[in-house]
Amino acid sequence: MDDDVTKKYEEMRKAMLAFNKEFGGEINLAIPKYEDPTRYPVAELIDLFKFQMKFRNPGLSQEEKDTLKKEFAAKRDAIQLLSDAPERIYLWEEGNMPQETVYTENPDHAYDHEPDFRPYYLEMLLPEGKTPVGGIVLVAGGTHGAGTINECYEVGREFNDLGYQCFILQCRPNLGPWSRLDTASDAARCFRLIRCHAEKYSLDKEHLAYAGFSNGGVTGDACAEFYSEGQKFTDYYPDYRPDEADEEYGAENAYLCVYGARHLGTELSRPDFKYPPTFFAIGRKDFGCIANMNGLLPWLWKNDVPVEIHTFAGHPHGYAGWKIINGKGDPNFDLWVTHADVFLRDLFIGYDPDLHG
């Protein structure tokens, strides 16, 4: 990164740490609810998230901050599991989660997840008897949290309507504080578990896509880097104990990269590796991510990776699925979902505009 970008990043990081020190204790207790939108009343989660935005008011007095934290905690704690809440599907057996990053403490709530976080996924499935086009694993941006509501739950509903089985993955987020390898391993394990149970989901094992948003997109890129050529977990974590699911392929067959291309200057484990057909969706005002995408494209073209790119005028970074939050979203940017549907249909089952118009 150049000096100006580095300076801005450091300023943002300092501001974020200060915010987390002030409010993180209460917000972190809401993260498990935000990240389980199939298990809690979504309208209540959205209302809580909107209330949380009040913390961002720079003019708050200490008394006002204390009052807001109490009101937020009361609203958070009042949100209860649905009576028919689906189960989390944990990726790793206890005591057998491979880990490169040593993470034991979370002082001042610098991270959204505590060291005992266990990665898992949630199912968003089609009605029984309906044959899916394919499956999509969705990973929210940032370190997930409330972004799960719009980027995973809302977008997952839209892909359900288009005929896809969807899965919300809560992996260890990249830099939150885990490494590219740790987050990639969670994604790989998710794909292996889904493929191991492909019959249950009525899925073709070769028809699995990854949809990653912002930092969640980085995880999809890392998954291809570390697992797209048949690598085993034991290649990186010698003490890991494999099971039946680990015989399955551990990477995506297609990659939907939504404002989340690989960061410029990323150090890779090797210069070239198998990369899935890739679909980009990005706003024209998302200058940093456009730079990342432009840096990645020559590498993809050099490696003959099929690529489709959609840019959207006037749109900044983020806000996929935002309609569930504000009721309107961005009617232009939100077209990326139907474009991605065509992209995936063409890859998985063949796209005929006369049949799918």
N, C-alpha and C positions, 0 to 999 in steps of 0.2 A: 504494500500500500504506500502511496505517496504521503508526504508529510502532512498535507492538509487533511486527507482522509484519516490518517492515524490520529491527528489531533481531535477531529470530530468524534471519532470512535471512543477515544479516551474520555472526552467530555460526557458523551452519552453514558458510558460505563459508570463514571463517577455519580452522575445524576441517578442512574438506576439503583446503584448501591445505597445511596442516601434514602431513596424512596423505600427500598426494601427494608432498611433498618427501621424506618418509621412505621411502615404499614405491613411489612411482610409477614409478621407473626400471625396477623388475622387472615390475610389473603391466603397464606400457605395452607391454612386449615380448610379453605374453600376449594383448593385445587382438586382433591379427589372427587368432589361433586361436579365441578366444571368438566372434569375429564370423563365422567360417566353419564353423558346425556341420554343414553337409552335406559338408565336405571333410576333417574330422578325426573320430576316434572320439569320439562324444558322451559316452560314459561316462567317458572320460579327461578331457574338458573339465569335466564336472561335478565330478569328483574334485579337479581343480585349483582350481576355484572354491570348493569347500568348504574346501580347505586355505588358500586366500587369506583366508577369514574369520578365521583365527587372527591375522591382522595387526591386527584390531580390538580385541584384548585390551588394555585400558588399562594393565594392570599389568606389561607386558613390560619387562624390563631391556634395555639396549643389546646385551648379549651374546645374549640370547634373540632379539631382533630380527634380528641379523646371522645367527644360525643359521637362523631361519625363512626369511629371504631366500635363503640358499644352497639350502635344501631346496626352496623354491618354484621357483627357477630350474632346478634339476635336473629336477623333475617337468615343468615347462613345456617344457624343451628336449627331453625324451624323447618328447613327443607328435609323431607324424609324420603327414604327409598320407596319406590312404587311397590304396591303389593305383589305385582307379578314381575318384579325386576329380574332381567336376565343375569346370568352369572358372568363374571369376568373369566376369561380363559387365560390363565397364566402361562407364560412362555417357558419358564424354567422350573424344574423341581427345586424345592428349597435345598440349599447347600450345593447346587450344581449349576449356578449361573456363572458363566465365564466372564471375567472382568479384567480389563487392562488397567483401568483408572482406579487409583486408590482414593476412596472418598469415604471419610469416616465422621466428619463434622460439618455443620452448616451454620457457622457463626453469623449473626446479624441477618440471617435469612437471605444470604447471597444467592441461593438457588431455590427454585420452586419445589424441588423434590428432596426429601430427606434421604440419608444414606441407605435406609432400609426399603426404599422403593423397589417394588417387584413389577417388571414389565408384563403387560397383558394385552389382549385384544377383546373387542366387543363385536358381536355379530349384528349386522343389519341385513336381514335376509328377505328374499322374495316369498310370496305366498307359496305354500307347498304345492308341488305339481307343475310350477312354472319353470320352463327351461331357461337358464340364464345365458346371456351373451358371453359373459365371463365374470371374473371376480376382480374387485378393486380394493387394495389395502390403502387406507387414507391416513396420513400423518400430518398433524397441524404444525404451524410454524412456531417460531420462538422456542420456548420450552413447554409448549402445548397449553396447558391450563385452559382458560376460557376460550381460546382460539379453537378448541375442539368443537364448540357449539356451532360455529358458522362454517369453519373450513372442513370439518369432518361430518358432523351430524347433518347439517343442512345440505351440503354437497352430496353426502351419501344418500339422502332422500331423493335428490334429483337423479342420481344414477340408478337408484332402485326403480324409479319411474321409467327409466330407459331400458331396464331389463338386466341389471347387474346385481350380483351378490356383493355386498359391501362389508368391510371390516375396518373398525376404528382401532388403530394400533397406538398404544401408549408405550413407546419404547423409551429407553434412556436417551434423552435429547442430546444431540451433538453440542459440545461446549457447555452443557448444563448440569454437571461439569464433565460429562463423559466424552470419550474419544470417538473419532470416526469409526474405529474398529468396533468399539462396544455398541454404538448405535446401529452399525451395519449388521452386527451379529444378531441383535434383536429382530431386525427386519428379516434377515435370513431365516431365523427360527420361526417367525410368523408364517413365511411362505412355506416352510417345510411342514408345519402343523396343518395348514390349510390343504396342502397337497396330500398329506397323509389321510385326511378326512374328505377328500374330493368327492367321494360317492355320497356322503352325507349332504354336501352342498350342491350336488348335481353339476359339478364343475369339470371341465376339461383341464387337466393339470398344466397344459400349455397356454391357457387363456387367463393368465393372472397378471394384472397391472398394478403398478405402484403409483399413487397420486400423492406427491409431497408438496407442501406449501412453504415457501421461504426456507427457514432452517430445516423444516421437514423434507424439503427437496434435497438438501445435502445428504440426508440419510439414504435416499434412493440411489444417489450417485455412489455413495460409499458401499452400498450393498452390491452394486455391480462390480466395483473395484475388488472387493474382497471375496465374493462368492459366485460370480457369474461363470467361472470355469471349473465348477465341480469341487471347489475347496471344502474341506471339512473343518469343523470347529477345532478339532485337535491339531490342525495345522498351525493354529495361532495360540491355542490354549491347551497345552499337553495334558493337563490334569482333568480336562472335561470328560465326563462319562456319557458317551452317545447312547441314543435309544433308536427305536424303529423309525421315528420321524426324520432322524438325521440322515437317512438314506435318500431322502427326496432332494430335488434340486432346490438351491437356496437363494435364488435371485428372481427378479421380475422378468416377465416376457415382454412387457411394454412399460414405458416410464412417462407419466404425466407430470411434467415439471412446471409448477405454477409459481411464478416469481421466486424460484429457488435454485438457480443454476450454481454449479460448483464455484466456490470463491476463487478469485484470481490468486495465483501464487500457492495454491494448495499443493503440499508435498504428497505425491502418490507412492504407493508401495511398489509400483512398476510403471514404466512409461505407457504401455498399451495393454488393454484387456478387453474382453468381450463386453460390448455395451448394447443394451436393448434399444429397439426403435423408440424414438423420443419425440414427445409433443411438448412444445413450449407455449405457455400463455403468460403474457406480461404486459403491464401498463406502460405507455410511452413516457409517463412521468416518473417511472421507477428507474432512475438513472444508474444507480449502483448495480442493480440486478441486470440491467441491460448490458453494462460493462462486463459483468460476469458471464452472461450468455454469449456475448460476442467473443470473449476470450476462449470459451469452450467450443464454439462452433467449428473452428478450423481443425481441432483435434477430432471431432466427430466425423467431419467430412473426410479427413485423412484415413479414418478407420472404416469408411463406407457404412456409417450408421444412418439408417433412414431417419430423417428429421422433418418435422412440420412445425412451423413457427407462426404464432398469432400475436400481434401487438395491438393494443387498444388505446386509442387517442384519449388523452385527458386523465387517464387512470394512474394513481400513485401506487406505492407498494402496499400489498395486502388487500384485505376486504373481500376475498372470495366468500360466497355464501352469505354476504352481509344482509341480505333481505330478511333473514330470520331475526336480525337485531333491530333494524330500523324500518322494516316493512317495505322497502323499495330497492335496496341494493344499487347496482349499477347496470341498467338494462343493456348497455353496450358490452361491458366486460363480462357480464354473466353469460354471454353467448359462448364463452369458451367451453362450457359443458357440452353443448350440442356438437361443437366442432370436435371435441375429444371423443364423443360417442362415435362419430363417423370414422375417426382415426382408428379406434379400437375395433369397430366392426370390420373395417377393411383388413386389419391384421388377423383377426380371429376367425371371421366367418365369410369374409368377402362382402364388400359394400356395393349395392346396386341402387342408384338413385331412383330408378323406376319402382323398386320395391319398398324403399325406405324414405321416400319423399314426404 
